[in-house]
Amino acid sequence: MNETRPASMASFWMPFTNNRDFKLHPRLLVSAEGMYYKDVDGNTILDGTAGLWCVPCGHAQPKIVAAVREMIGQLDFAPTFQMGHPAAFDLAEQLMAYTNHRFGHVFYTNSGSEAVDTALKIALAYHRARGEGSRTRLIGRERGYHGVGFGGISVGGIAGNRKPYGAMLPYVDHLPHTHNLEKNAFTRGEPEHGANLADELERIVALHDASTIAAVIVEPVAGSTGVLIPPKGYLKRLRELCTKHGILLIFDEVITGFGRLTTPFAADYFDVEPDLMTTAKGLTNGVVPMGAVFTKPFLYEAFMQAPAGIELFHGYTYSGHPLACAASLATLEVFREQKIVEHAASLQSYWEDAVHSLRGLPHVIDIRTIGLIAGIELEPIAGKPGARAFDAFKKAFADGVLIRTTGDIIALSPPLVLEKKHIDELFGKLAKVLKTLD
Ligand SMILES: Cc1ncc(COP(=O)(O)O)c(C=O)c1O
């Protein structure tokens, strides 16, 4: 027996996993390098999902590994409550530079979920700080995914993530989602139809009054709900309406940040300026957990008008952890040195053509692509939603490619350092899998 196999799998309550099925048929990864994982049986698996969208620079990136190793020997932990360490400040400056100084400040968290809850709290506290404390309502969107904190699931719109957990946050409303297979199937980039759905915000404003609404939060491209790409003009319209009504606009860029759309952020791709931006994942190349909320200068300034003392009663023990900061600083260096975003952009059309070559295969009812993301929607098996795509996931893994599925949608988001040969391998194997599905 392979010595790296765990003696028992009983005690680990696995997240977002069919535990009973997994423990009967485990998929155990033991190492990773570049574009590939190795599993416990020695098989090589092409990473079609950058882990969980979080490894843009590829696995075991030497510079990032070295930076974390060095930091752990130097400063294993340092508080950031009434204390600090240089890397946390250096990183904040570099992150702001990476946004071309369109944002002014960074609040560190440890995950995307915490970044979302932090952004929502900053939005609420901001309005209160400047005397508009009646703005307590938060607006999310159907099919949105904003992590698993109570704030995130309240503004999120995936039923399965909400229904076991009771009432959640009060004063939350949802915009409609923008997915429209009848009008927009097999689109490359932004779909034509649906910008008018942003106008639903007017309906919500008319119902509750703008003076009660603090913020709107959306994923510029929704990932976990199955790759929903905003219709042309939709995000710009949302921005206009938020500005008109004094509502803060939060972009949840946890998956779209750091090059995924072939621009640094989705805000760049869509040329829309949110007031706050949540990030995580690619921020440290997935090496050390970290999230960050980017805020426009006016937000921080509003808090600095308060009487002397702590301005924002919020933070995490590990906000700005030295290892996470080291990983993130090194990640930014790799982005610069290896021109990761430019490389991703150079592959975009090859990627798009490869994805759309799956059109016509059995059960494929939609294909959508943007940046280095793909969504491949399968016809569900009657009475068994999600089963067909999950079967594809298992078969693909057995054939040596890691894909991700949500419902009956296959979502692909490879490390941005991939080459054409990896695209060929990914879609060659995936096409074979799709042909074998019931
Ligand atoms: C858009 C978005 N927001 C938030 C999160 C939550 O991030 P985390 O799992 O790091 O808490 C995710 C995770 O996939 C995400 O896609």
The ligand as an SDF file (V2000), in Angstrom:
LIG
                    3D

 16 16  0  0  0  0  0  0  0  0999 V2000
  -17.0100   35.2020   -6.0430 C   0  0  0  0  0  0  0  0  0  0  0  0
  -16.5950   34.5050   -4.7920 C   0  0  0  0  0  0  0  0  0  0  0  0
  -16.7050   35.1330   -3.6380 N   0  0  0  0  0  0  0  0  0  0  0  0
  -16.3280   34.5740   -2.4810 C   0  0  0  0  0  0  0  0  0  0  0  0
  -15.8220   33.3020   -2.4660 C   0  0  0  0  0  0  0  0  0  0  0  0
  -15.4400   32.6690   -1.1700 C   0  0  0  0  0  0  0  0  0  0  0  0
  -14.0840   32.5280   -1.0520 O   0  0  0  0  0  0  0  0  0  0  0  0
  -13.4850   31.5510    0.0630 P   0  0  0  0  0  0  0  0  0  0  0  0
  -13.8440   30.1580   -0.3450 O   0  0  0  0  0  0  0  0  0  0  0  0
  -12.0160   31.8470    0.0240 O   0  0  0  0  0  0  0  0  0  0  0  0
  -14.0980   31.9320    1.3660 O   0  0  0  0  0  0  0  0  0  0  0  0
  -15.6770   32.5970   -3.6650 C   0  0  0  0  0  0  0  0  0  0  0  0
  -15.1340   31.2280   -3.6770 C   0  0  0  0  0  0  0  0  0  0  0  0
  -15.1500   30.5320   -4.6540 O   0  0  0  0  0  0  0  0  0  0  0  0
  -16.0910   33.2090   -4.8580 C   0  0  0  0  0  0  0  0  0  0  0  0
  -16.0230   32.5660   -6.0230 O   0  0  0  0  0  0  0  0  0  0  0  0
  1  2  1  0
  2  3  1  0
  2 15  2  0
  3  4  2  0
  4  5  1  0
  5  6  1  0
  5 12  2  0
  6  7  1  0
  7  8  1  0
  8  9  2  0
  8 10  1  0
  8 11  1  0
 12 13  1  0
 12 15  1  0
 13 14  2  0
 15 16  1  0
M  END
$$$$
